């Protein structure tokens, strides 16, 4: 079977990151704690933004044109 190219893998990761950011934005959740561990949705959002930025940089280094999808829409 065909192996996905680096470019395709980067694009897929980028698309999924954009989707996760969109989902968090549309369905904001409060921060909460379970068994002494806290979960911060803002931290998750921030880390997704950082991942999105690093994937974008990696894609731009790779050859070939990329369709850049900005988030939020219209930004």
N, CA, C and O atoms as a Maestro MAE file, in Angstrom:
{
 s_m_m2io_version
 :::
 2.0.0
}

f_m_ct {
 s_m_title
 :::
 protein
 m_atom[300] {
  # First column is atom index #
  i_m_mmod_type
  r_m_x_coord
  r_m_y_coord
  r_m_z_coord
  i_m_residue_number
  s_m_chain_name
  s_m_pdb_residue_name
  s_m_pdb_atom_name
  i_m_atomic_number
  :::
  1 25 0.842 -1.195 0.000 1 A "UNK " " N  " 7
  2 3 0.000 0.000 0.000 1 A "UNK " " CA " 6
  3 2 0.881 1.250 0.000 1 A "UNK " " C  " 6
  4 15 2.024 1.218 0.456 1 A "UNK " " O  " 8
  5 25 0.342 2.331 -0.510 2 A "UNK " " N  " 7
  6 3 1.117 3.565 -0.602 2 A "UNK " " CA " 6
  7 2 1.324 4.180 0.778 2 A "UNK " " C  " 6
  8 15 0.407 4.253 1.596 2 A "UNK " " O  " 8
  9 25 2.535 4.611 1.005 3 A "UNK " " N  " 7
  10 3 2.822 5.313 2.249 3 A "UNK " " CA " 6
  11 2 2.484 6.787 2.035 3 A "UNK " " C  " 6
  12 15 2.729 7.339 0.962 3 A "UNK " " O  " 8
  13 25 1.930 7.408 3.048 4 A "UNK " " N  " 7
  14 3 1.625 8.834 2.944 4 A "UNK " " CA " 6
  15 2 2.937 9.610 2.913 4 A "UNK " " C  " 6
  16 15 3.907 9.244 3.576 4 A "UNK " " O  " 8
  17 25 2.949 10.666 2.146 5 A "UNK " " N  " 7
  18 3 4.156 11.492 2.090 5 A "UNK " " CA " 6
  19 2 4.220 12.351 3.350 5 A "UNK " " C  " 6
  20 15 3.234 12.523 4.067 5 A "UNK " " O  " 8
  21 25 5.414 12.881 3.590 6 A "UNK " " N  " 7
  22 3 5.598 13.783 4.716 6 A "UNK " " CA " 6
  23 2 4.611 14.945 4.629 6 A "UNK " " C  " 6
  24 15 4.010 15.346 5.625 6 A "UNK " " O  " 8
  25 25 4.459 15.472 3.422 7 A "UNK " " N  " 7
  26 3 3.551 16.598 3.195 7 A "UNK " " CA " 6
  27 2 2.114 16.221 3.554 7 A "UNK " " C  " 6
  28 15 1.403 16.994 4.196 7 A "UNK " " O  " 8
  29 25 1.697 15.030 3.135 8 A "UNK " " N  " 7
  30 3 0.325 14.574 3.444 8 A "UNK " " CA " 6
  31 2 0.136 14.385 4.948 8 A "UNK " " C  " 6
  32 15 -0.913 14.721 5.498 8 A "UNK " " O  " 8
  33 25 1.162 13.843 5.606 9 A "UNK " " N  " 7
  34 3 1.075 13.656 7.053 9 A "UNK " " CA " 6
  35 2 0.980 14.986 7.783 9 A "UNK " " C  " 6
  36 15 0.201 15.138 8.725 9 A "UNK " " O  " 8
  37 25 1.784 15.952 7.337 10 A "UNK " " N  " 7
  38 3 1.739 17.280 7.945 10 A "UNK " " CA " 6
  39 2 0.369 17.918 7.731 10 A "UNK " " C  " 6
  40 15 -0.199 18.515 8.646 10 A "UNK " " O  " 8
  41 25 -0.154 17.786 6.514 11 A "UNK " " N  " 7
  42 3 -1.457 18.389 6.203 11 A "UNK " " CA " 6
  43 2 -2.553 17.759 7.052 11 A "UNK " " C  " 6
  44 15 -3.430 18.459 7.556 11 A "UNK " " O  " 8
  45 25 -2.505 16.438 7.211 12 A "UNK " " N  " 7
  46 3 -3.503 15.748 8.014 12 A "UNK " " CA " 6
  47 2 -3.432 16.199 9.480 12 A "UNK " " C  " 6
  48 15 -4.455 16.470 10.107 12 A "UNK " " O  " 8
  49 25 -2.215 16.275 10.006 13 A "UNK " " N  " 7
  50 3 -2.040 16.720 11.395 13 A "UNK " " CA " 6
  51 2 -2.543 18.149 11.556 13 A "UNK " " C  " 6
  52 15 -3.175 18.483 12.558 13 A "UNK " " O  " 8
  53 25 -2.258 18.990 10.563 14 A "UNK " " N  " 7
  54 3 -2.702 20.382 10.599 14 A "UNK " " CA " 6
  55 2 -4.226 20.465 10.559 14 A "UNK " " C  " 6
  56 15 -4.842 21.200 11.331 14 A "UNK " " O  " 8
  57 25 -4.820 19.702 9.647 15 A "UNK " " N  " 7
  58 3 -6.287 19.694 9.538 15 A "UNK " " CA " 6
  59 2 -6.935 19.257 10.847 15 A "UNK " " C  " 6
  60 15 -7.915 19.853 11.293 15 A "UNK " " O  " 8
  61 25 -6.377 18.208 11.460 16 A "UNK " " N  " 7
  62 3 -6.937 17.701 12.719 16 A "UNK " " CA " 6
  63 2 -6.773 18.714 13.844 16 A "UNK " " C  " 6
  64 15 -7.646 18.848 14.701 16 A "UNK " " O  " 8
  65 25 -5.643 19.428 13.838 17 A "UNK " " N  " 7
  66 3 -5.414 20.453 14.850 17 A "UNK " " CA " 6
  67 2 -6.421 21.590 14.681 17 A "UNK " " C  " 6
  68 15 -6.982 22.082 15.660 17 A "UNK " " O  " 8
  69 25 -6.645 22.002 13.435 18 A "UNK " " N  " 7
  70 3 -7.647 23.043 13.162 18 A "UNK " " CA " 6
  71 2 -9.030 22.594 13.621 18 A "UNK " " C  " 6
  72 15 -9.790 23.379 14.189 18 A "UNK " " O  " 8
  73 25 -9.347 21.333 13.373 19 A "UNK " " N  " 7
  74 3 -10.644 20.790 13.779 19 A "UNK " " CA " 6
  75 2 -10.781 20.789 15.295 19 A "UNK " " C  " 6
  76 15 -11.839 21.122 15.831 19 A "UNK " " O  " 8
  77 25 -9.704 20.413 15.984 20 A "UNK " " N  " 7
  78 3 -9.735 20.391 17.449 20 A "UNK " " CA " 6
  79 2 -9.909 21.803 18.006 20 A "UNK " " C  " 6
  80 15 -10.637 21.999 18.979 20 A "UNK " " O  " 8
  81 25 -9.253 22.774 17.403 21 A "UNK " " N  " 7
  82 3 -9.403 24.167 17.827 21 A "UNK " " CA " 6
  83 2 -10.832 24.648 17.584 21 A "UNK " " C  " 6
  84 15 -11.420 25.331 18.422 21 A "UNK " " O  " 8
  85 25 -11.373 24.286 16.438 22 A "UNK " " N  " 7
  86 3 -12.744 24.677 16.118 22 A "UNK " " CA " 6
  87 2 -13.718 24.064 17.123 22 A "UNK " " C  " 6
  88 15 -14.639 24.729 17.598 22 A "UNK " " O  " 8
  89 25 -13.501 22.794 17.436 23 A "UNK " " N  " 7
  90 3 -14.385 22.099 18.376 23 A "UNK " " CA " 6
  91 2 -14.327 22.744 19.762 23 A "UNK " " C  " 6
  92 15 -15.360 22.954 20.399 23 A "UNK " " O  " 8
  93 25 -13.109 23.055 20.225 24 A "UNK " " N  " 7
  94 3 -12.973 23.686 21.533 24 A "UNK " " CA " 6
  95 2 -13.627 25.057 21.552 24 A "UNK " " C  " 6
  96 15 -14.215 25.459 22.556 24 A "UNK " " O  " 8
  97 25 -13.523 25.776 20.434 25 A "UNK " " N  " 7
  98 3 -14.108 27.114 20.365 25 A "UNK " " CA " 6
  99 2 -15.629 27.062 20.349 25 A "UNK " " C  " 6
  100 15 -16.299 27.901 20.953 25 A "UNK " " O  " 8
  101 25 -16.163 26.066 19.650 26 A "UNK " " N  " 7
  102 3 -17.612 25.947 19.555 26 A "UNK " " CA " 6
  103 2 -18.218 25.333 20.809 26 A "UNK " " C  " 6
  104 15 -19.378 25.585 21.135 26 A "UNK " " O  " 8
  105 25 -17.428 24.526 21.510 27 A "UNK " " N  " 7
  106 3 -17.921 23.841 22.707 27 A "UNK " " CA " 6
  107 2 -16.975 24.088 23.878 27 A "UNK " " C  " 6
  108 15 -16.320 23.163 24.360 27 A "UNK " " O  " 8
  109 25 -16.905 25.352 24.340 28 A "UNK " " N  " 7
  110 3 -15.975 25.646 25.430 28 A "UNK " " CA " 6
  111 2 -16.339 24.863 26.679 28 A "UNK " " C  " 6
  112 15 -17.515 24.681 26.995 28 A "UNK " " O  " 8
  113 25 -15.329 24.410 27.373 29 A "UNK " " N  " 7
  114 3 -15.559 23.644 28.592 29 A "UNK " " CA " 6
  115 2 -14.859 24.349 29.739 29 A "UNK " " C  " 6
  116 15 -13.820 24.979 29.543 29 A "UNK " " O  " 8
  117 25 -15.418 24.246 30.926 30 A "UNK " " N  " 7
  118 3 -14.751 24.882 32.067 30 A "UNK " " CA " 6
  119 2 -13.522 24.078 32.467 30 A "UNK " " C  " 6
  120 15 -13.401 22.896 32.143 30 A "UNK " " O  " 8
  121 25 -12.606 24.745 33.182 31 A "UNK " " N  " 7
  122 3 -11.493 24.011 33.780 31 A "UNK " " CA " 6
  123 2 -12.070 23.181 34.917 31 A "UNK " " C  " 6
  124 15 -13.049 23.582 35.547 31 A "UNK " " O  " 8
  125 25 -11.471 22.031 35.180 32 A "UNK " " N  " 7
  126 3 -11.997 21.206 36.251 32 A "UNK " " CA " 6
  127 2 -10.900 20.348 36.851 32 A "UNK " " C  " 6
  128 15 -9.814 20.223 36.286 32 A "UNK " " O  " 8
  129 25 -11.190 19.759 37.996 33 A "UNK " " N  " 7
  130 3 -10.241 18.896 38.680 33 A "UNK " " CA " 6
  131 2 -10.871 17.548 38.956 33 A "UNK " " C  " 6
  132 15 -12.039 17.458 39.335 33 A "UNK " " O  " 8
  133 25 -10.076 16.486 38.761 34 A "UNK " " N  " 7
  134 3 -10.517 15.140 39.102 34 A "UNK " " CA " 6
  135 2 -9.365 14.463 39.834 34 A "UNK " " C  " 6
  136 15 -8.238 14.430 39.340 34 A "UNK " " O  " 8
  137 25 -9.652 13.931 41.002 35 A "UNK " " N  " 7
  138 3 -8.635 13.226 41.785 35 A "UNK " " CA " 6
  139 2 -7.353 14.044 41.938 35 A "UNK " " C  " 6
  140 15 -6.250 13.509 41.832 35 A "UNK " " O  " 8
  141 25 -7.510 15.336 42.187 36 A "UNK " " N  " 7
  142 3 -6.350 16.179 42.430 36 A "UNK " " CA " 6
  143 2 -5.601 16.624 41.184 36 A "UNK " " C  " 6
  144 15 -4.665 17.419 41.269 36 A "UNK " " O  " 8
  145 25 -6.009 16.114 40.026 37 A "UNK " " N  " 7
  146 3 -5.378 16.565 38.779 37 A "UNK " " CA " 6
  147 2 -6.279 17.594 38.128 37 A "UNK " " C  " 6
  148 15 -7.480 17.372 37.976 37 A "UNK " " O  " 8
  149 25 -5.699 18.722 37.745 38 A "UNK " " N  " 7
  150 3 -6.541 19.717 37.087 38 A "UNK " " CA " 6
  151 2 -6.378 19.667 35.585 38 A "UNK " " C  " 6
  152 15 -5.309 19.361 35.058 38 A "UNK " " O  " 8
  153 25 -7.461 19.975 34.918 39 A "UNK " " N  " 7
  154 3 -7.500 19.970 33.464 39 A "UNK " " CA " 6
  155 2 -7.913 21.361 33.012 39 A "UNK " " C  " 6
  156 15 -9.007 21.827 33.331 39 A "UNK " " O  " 8
  157 25 -7.049 22.008 32.281 40 A "UNK " " N  " 7
  158 3 -7.331 23.354 31.815 40 A "UNK " " CA " 6
  159 2 -7.581 23.332 30.316 40 A "UNK " " C  " 6
  160 15 -6.690 23.016 29.527 40 A "UNK " " O  " 8
  161 25 -8.798 23.669 29.939 41 A "UNK " " N  " 7
  162 3 -9.114 23.698 28.508 41 A "UNK " " CA " 6
  163 2 -8.376 24.840 27.825 41 A "UNK " " C  " 6
  164 15 -8.074 24.762 26.634 41 A "UNK " " O  " 8
  165 25 -8.079 25.915 28.585 42 A "UNK " " N  " 7
  166 3 -7.298 27.011 28.004 42 A "UNK " " CA " 6
  167 2 -5.885 26.529 27.678 42 A "UNK " " C  " 6
  168 15 -5.323 26.896 26.646 42 A "UNK " " O  " 8
  169 25 -5.318 25.710 28.554 43 A "UNK " " N  " 7
  170 3 -3.979 25.163 28.288 43 A "UNK " " CA " 6
  171 2 -4.006 24.275 27.050 43 A "UNK " " C  " 6
  172 15 -3.094 24.317 26.225 43 A "UNK " " O  " 8
  173 25 -5.058 23.474 26.929 44 A "UNK " " N  " 7
  174 3 -5.208 22.614 25.758 44 A "UNK " " CA " 6
  175 2 -5.305 23.469 24.499 44 A "UNK " " C  " 6
  176 15 -4.652 23.189 23.494 44 A "UNK " " O  " 8
  177 25 -6.120 24.505 24.565 45 A "UNK " " N  " 7
  178 3 -6.301 25.402 23.426 45 A "UNK " " CA " 6
  179 2 -4.970 26.040 23.035 45 A "UNK " " C  " 6
  180 15 -4.615 26.096 21.858 45 A "UNK " " O  " 8
  181 25 -4.235 26.524 24.052 46 A "UNK " " N  " 7
  182 3 -2.934 27.155 23.802 46 A "UNK " " CA " 6
  183 2 -1.955 26.172 23.163 46 A "UNK " " C  " 6
  184 15 -1.225 26.530 22.239 46 A "UNK " " O  " 8
  185 25 -1.941 24.931 23.659 47 A "UNK " " N  " 7
  186 3 -1.008 23.951 23.099 47 A "UNK " " CA " 6
  187 2 -1.400 23.580 21.665 47 A "UNK " " C  " 6
  188 15 -0.534 23.327 20.828 47 A "UNK " " O  " 8
  189 25 -2.711 23.549 21.387 48 A "UNK " " N  " 7
  190 3 -3.165 23.290 20.020 48 A "UNK " " CA " 6
  191 2 -2.740 24.424 19.083 48 A "UNK " " C  " 6
  192 15 -2.338 24.185 17.945 48 A "UNK " " O  " 8
  193 25 -2.837 25.667 19.581 49 A "UNK " " N  " 7
  194 3 -2.407 26.798 18.769 49 A "UNK " " CA " 6
  195 2 -0.916 26.711 18.459 49 A "UNK " " C  " 6
  196 15 -0.492 26.986 17.336 49 A "UNK " " O  " 8
  197 25 -0.122 26.326 19.461 50 A "UNK " " N  " 7
  198 3 1.324 26.184 19.249 50 A "UNK " " CA " 6
  199 2 1.608 25.074 18.237 50 A "UNK " " C  " 6
  200 15 2.468 25.221 17.368 50 A "UNK " " O  " 8
  201 25 0.879 23.964 18.358 51 A "UNK " " N  " 7
  202 3 1.067 22.856 17.425 51 A "UNK " " CA " 6
  203 2 0.699 23.294 16.012 51 A "UNK " " C  " 6
  204 15 1.402 22.985 15.050 51 A "UNK " " O  " 8
  205 25 -0.415 24.021 15.901 52 A "UNK " " N  " 7
  206 3 -0.859 24.504 14.595 52 A "UNK " " CA " 6
  207 2 0.233 25.370 13.960 52 A "UNK " " C  " 6
  208 15 0.528 25.242 12.772 52 A "UNK " " O  " 8
  209 25 0.825 26.249 14.765 53 A "UNK " " N  " 7
  210 3 1.862 27.148 14.269 53 A "UNK " " CA " 6
  211 2 3.102 26.367 13.825 53 A "UNK " " C  " 6
  212 15 3.672 26.657 12.773 53 A "UNK " " O  " 8
  213 25 3.520 25.381 14.620 54 A "UNK " " N  " 7
  214 3 4.718 24.620 14.253 54 A "UNK " " CA " 6
  215 2 4.475 23.737 13.030 54 A "UNK " " C  " 6
  216 15 5.373 23.557 12.207 54 A "UNK " " O  " 8
  217 25 3.272 23.187 12.907 55 A "UNK " " N  " 7
  218 3 2.938 22.399 11.710 55 A "UNK " " CA " 6
  219 2 2.946 23.282 10.468 55 A "UNK " " C  " 6
  220 15 3.412 22.879 9.402 55 A "UNK " " O  " 8
  221 25 2.422 24.489 10.628 56 A "UNK " " N  " 7
  222 3 2.380 25.428 9.520 56 A "UNK " " CA " 6
  223 2 3.797 25.759 9.060 56 A "UNK " " C  " 6
  224 15 4.071 25.799 7.860 56 A "UNK " " O  " 8
  225 25 4.694 25.995 10.013 57 A "UNK " " N  " 7
  226 3 6.083 26.291 9.675 57 A "UNK " " CA " 6
  227 2 6.734 25.093 8.974 57 A "UNK " " C  " 6
  228 15 7.470 25.261 8.002 57 A "UNK " " O  " 8
  229 25 6.460 23.895 9.472 58 A "UNK " " N  " 7
  230 3 7.026 22.689 8.861 58 A "UNK " " CA " 6
  231 2 6.507 22.512 7.435 58 A "UNK " " C  " 6
  232 15 7.255 22.124 6.538 58 A "UNK " " O  " 8
  233 25 5.232 22.798 7.234 59 A "UNK " " N  " 7
  234 3 4.650 22.653 5.895 59 A "UNK " " CA " 6
  235 2 5.249 23.672 4.934 59 A "UNK " " C  " 6
  236 15 5.490 23.361 3.767 59 A "UNK " " O  " 8
  237 25 5.486 24.879 5.417 60 A "UNK " " N  " 7
  238 3 6.033 25.918 4.549 60 A "UNK " " CA " 6
  239 2 7.475 25.610 4.154 60 A "UNK " " C  " 6
  240 15 7.926 26.010 3.081 60 A "UNK " " O  " 8
  241 25 8.201 24.897 5.026 61 A "UNK " " N  " 7
  242 3 9.564 24.487 4.690 61 A "UNK " " CA " 6
  243 2 9.534 23.401 3.617 61 A "UNK " " C  " 6
  244 15 10.394 23.349 2.737 61 A "UNK " " O  " 8
  245 25 8.529 22.539 3.711 62 A "UNK " " N  " 7
  246 3 8.367 21.476 2.732 62 A "UNK " " CA " 6
  247 2 8.051 22.115 1.380 62 A "UNK " " C  " 6
  248 15 7.492 23.211 1.322 62 A "UNK " " O  " 8
  249 25 8.409 21.435 0.304 63 A "UNK " " N  " 7
  250 3 8.120 21.990 -1.011 63 A "UNK " " CA " 6
  251 2 6.635 21.921 -1.314 63 A "UNK " " C  " 6
  252 15 5.903 21.098 -0.765 63 A "UNK " " O  " 8
  253 25 6.217 22.796 -2.191 64 A "UNK " " N  " 7
  254 3 4.843 22.709 -2.665 64 A "UNK " " CA " 6
  255 2 3.936 23.727 -2.020 64 A "UNK " " C  " 6
  256 15 4.164 24.141 -0.883 64 A "UNK " " O  " 8
  257 25 2.918 24.127 -2.734 65 A "UNK " " N  " 7
  258 3 1.970 25.107 -2.220 65 A "UNK " " CA " 6
  259 2 1.050 24.492 -1.173 65 A "UNK " " C  " 6
  260 15 0.706 23.312 -1.247 65 A "UNK " " O  " 8
  261 25 0.669 25.284 -0.226 66 A "UNK " " N  " 7
  262 3 -0.278 24.828 0.776 66 A "UNK " " CA " 6
  263 2 -1.435 25.783 0.846 66 A "UNK " " C  " 6
  264 15 -1.275 26.997 0.729 66 A "UNK " " O  " 8
  265 25 -2.587 25.223 1.036 67 A "UNK " " N  " 7
  266 3 -3.750 26.055 1.284 67 A "UNK " " CA " 6
  267 2 -3.726 26.387 2.764 67 A "UNK " " C  " 6
  268 15 -3.789 25.490 3.604 67 A "UNK " " O  " 8
  269 25 -3.636 27.659 3.087 68 A "UNK " " N  " 7
  270 3 -3.563 28.070 4.479 68 A "UNK " " CA " 6
  271 2 -4.969 28.385 4.969 68 A "UNK " " C  " 6
  272 15 -5.647 29.267 4.442 68 A "UNK " " O  " 8
  273 25 -5.385 27.654 5.977 69 A "UNK " " N  " 7
  274 3 -6.702 27.879 6.567 69 A "UNK " " CA " 6
  275 2 -6.488 28.634 7.862 69 A "UNK " " C  " 6
  276 15 -5.924 28.095 8.814 69 A "UNK " " O  " 8
  277 25 -6.935 29.873 7.902 70 A "UNK " " N  " 7
  278 3 -6.705 30.641 9.114 70 A "UNK " " CA " 6
  279 2 -7.796 30.367 10.137 70 A "UNK " " C  " 6
  280 15 -8.943 30.087 9.788 70 A "UNK " " O  " 8
  281 25 -7.420 30.454 11.389 71 A "UNK " " N  " 7
  282 3 -8.376 30.314 12.469 71 A "UNK " " CA " 6
  283 2 -8.205 31.476 13.400 71 A "UNK " " C  " 6
  284 15 -7.069 31.777 13.765 71 A "UNK " " O  " 8
  285 25 -9.253 32.153 13.813 72 A "UNK " " N  " 7
  286 3 -10.652 31.867 13.453 72 A "UNK " " CA " 6
  287 2 -10.949 32.275 12.005 72 A "UNK " " C  " 6
  288 15 -10.196 33.034 11.395 72 A "UNK " " O  " 8
  289 25 -12.057 31.759 11.470 73 A "UNK " " N  " 7
  290 3 -12.412 32.088 10.090 73 A "UNK " " CA " 6
  291 2 -12.455 33.592 9.895 73 A "UNK " " C  " 6
  292 15 -12.988 34.325 10.728 73 A "UNK " " O  " 8
  293 25 -11.891 34.039 8.794 74 A "UNK " " N  " 7
  294 3 -11.897 35.459 8.492 74 A "UNK " " CA " 6
  295 2 -10.744 36.209 9.123 74 A "UNK " " C  " 6
  296 15 -10.610 37.413 8.908 74 A "UNK " " O  " 8
  297 25 -9.899 35.528 9.903 75 A "UNK " " N  " 7
  298 3 -8.786 36.211 10.552 75 A "UNK " " CA " 6
  299 2 -7.733 36.577 9.514 75 A "UNK " " C  " 6
  300 15 -6.706 37.164 9.857 75 A "UNK " " O  " 8
  :::
 }
 m_bond[299] {
  # First column is bond index #
  i_m_from
  i_m_to
  i_m_order
  :::
  1 1 2 1
  2 2 3 1
  3 3 4 2
  4 3 5 1
  5 5 6 1
  6 6 7 1
  7 7 8 2
  8 7 9 1
  9 9 10 1
  10 10 11 1
  11 11 12 2
  12 11 13 1
  13 13 14 1
  14 14 15 1
  15 15 16 2
  16 15 17 1
  17 17 18 1
  18 18 19 1
  19 19 20 2
  20 19 21 1
  21 21 22 1
  22 22 23 1
  23 23 24 2
  24 23 25 1
  25 25 26 1
  26 26 27 1
  27 27 28 2
  28 27 29 1
  29 29 30 1
  30 30 31 1
  31 31 32 2
  32 31 33 1
  33 33 34 1
  34 34 35 1
  35 35 36 2
  36 35 37 1
  37 37 38 1
  38 38 39 1
  39 39 40 2
  40 39 41 1
  41 41 42 1
  42 42 43 1
  43 43 44 2
  44 43 45 1
  45 45 46 1
  46 46 47 1
  47 47 48 2
  48 47 49 1
  49 49 50 1
  50 50 51 1
  51 51 52 2
  52 51 53 1
  53 53 54 1
  54 54 55 1
  55 55 56 2
  56 55 57 1
  57 57 58 1
  58 58 59 1
  59 59 60 2
  60 59 61 1
  61 61 62 1
  62 62 63 1
  63 63 64 2
  64 63 65 1
  65 65 66 1
  66 66 67 1
  67 67 68 2
  68 67 69 1
  69 69 70 1
  70 70 71 1
  71 71 72 2
  72 71 73 1
  73 73 74 1
  74 74 75 1
  75 75 76 2
  76 75 77 1
  77 77 78 1
  78 78 79 1
  79 79 80 2
  80 79 81 1
  81 81 82 1
  82 82 83 1
  83 83 84 2
  84 83 85 1
  85 85 86 1
  86 86 87 1
  87 87 88 2
  88 87 89 1
  89 89 90 1
  90 90 91 1
  91 91 92 2
  92 91 93 1
  93 93 94 1
  94 94 95 1
  95 95 96 2
  96 95 97 1
  97 97 98 1
  98 98 99 1
  99 99 100 2
  100 99 101 1
  101 101 102 1
  102 102 103 1
  103 103 104 2
  104 103 105 1
  105 105 106 1
  106 106 107 1
  107 107 108 2
  108 107 109 1
  109 109 110 1
  110 110 111 1
  111 111 112 2
  112 111 113 1
  113 113 114 1
  114 114 115 1
  115 115 116 2
  116 115 117 1
  117 117 118 1
  118 118 119 1
  119 119 120 2
  120 119 121 1
  121 121 122 1
  122 122 123 1
  123 123 124 2
  124 123 125 1
  125 125 126 1
  126 126 127 1
  127 127 128 2
  128 127 129 1
  129 129 130 1
  130 130 131 1
  131 131 132 2
  132 131 133 1
  133 133 134 1
  134 134 135 1
  135 135 136 2
  136 135 137 1
  137 137 138 1
  138 138 139 1
  139 139 140 2
  140 139 141 1
  141 141 142 1
  142 142 143 1
  143 143 144 2
  144 143 145 1
  145 145 146 1
  146 146 147 1
  147 147 148 2
  148 147 149 1
  149 149 150 1
  150 150 151 1
  151 151 152 2
  152 151 153 1
  153 153 154 1
  154 154 155 1
  155 155 156 2
  156 155 157 1
  157 157 158 1
  158 158 159 1
  159 159 160 2
  160 159 161 1
  161 161 162 1
  162 162 163 1
  163 163 164 2
  164 163 165 1
  165 165 166 1
  166 166 167 1
  167 167 168 2
  168 167 169 1
  169 169 170 1
  170 170 171 1
  171 171 172 2
  172 171 173 1
  173 173 174 1
  174 174 175 1
  175 175 176 2
  176 175 177 1
  177 177 178 1
  178 178 179 1
  179 179 180 2
  180 179 181 1
  181 181 182 1
  182 182 183 1
  183 183 184 2
  184 183 185 1
  185 185 186 1
  186 186 187 1
  187 187 188 2
  188 187 189 1
  189 189 190 1
  190 190 191 1
  191 191 192 2
  192 191 193 1
  193 193 194 1
  194 194 195 1
  195 195 196 2
  196 195 197 1
  197 197 198 1
  198 198 199 1
  199 199 200 2
  200 199 201 1
  201 201 202 1
  202 202 203 1
  203 203 204 2
  204 203 205 1
  205 205 206 1
  206 206 207 1
  207 207 208 2
  208 207 209 1
  209 209 210 1
  210 210 211 1
  211 211 212 2
  212 211 213 1
  213 213 214 1
  214 214 215 1
  215 215 216 2
  216 215 217 1
  217 217 218 1
  218 218 219 1
  219 219 220 2
  220 219 221 1
  221 221 222 1
  222 222 223 1
  223 223 224 2
  224 223 225 1
  225 225 226 1
  226 226 227 1
  227 227 228 2
  228 227 229 1
  229 229 230 1
  230 230 231 1
  231 231 232 2
  232 231 233 1
  233 233 234 1
  234 234 235 1
  235 235 236 2
  236 235 237 1
  237 237 238 1
  238 238 239 1
  239 239 240 2
  240 239 241 1
  241 241 242 1
  242 242 243 1
  243 243 244 2
  244 243 245 1
  245 245 246 1
  246 246 247 1
  247 247 248 2
  248 247 249 1
  249 249 250 1
  250 250 251 1
  251 251 252 2
  252 251 253 1
  253 253 254 1
  254 254 255 1
  255 255 256 2
  256 255 257 1
  257 257 258 1
  258 258 259 1
  259 259 260 2
  260 259 261 1
  261 261 262 1
  262 262 263 1
  263 263 264 2
  264 263 265 1
  265 265 266 1
  266 266 267 1
  267 267 268 2
  268 267 269 1
  269 269 270 1
  270 270 271 1
  271 271 272 2
  272 271 273 1
  273 273 274 1
  274 274 275 1
  275 275 276 2
  276 275 277 1
  277 277 278 1
  278 278 279 1
  279 279 280 2
  280 279 281 1
  281 281 282 1
  282 282 283 1
  283 283 284 2
  284 283 285 1
  285 285 286 1
  286 286 287 1
  287 287 288 2
  288 287 289 1
  289 289 290 1
  290 290 291 1
  291 291 292 2
  292 291 293 1
  293 293 294 1
  294 294 295 1
  295 295 296 2
  296 295 297 1
  297 297 298 1
  298 298 299 1
  299 299 300 2
  :::
 }
}
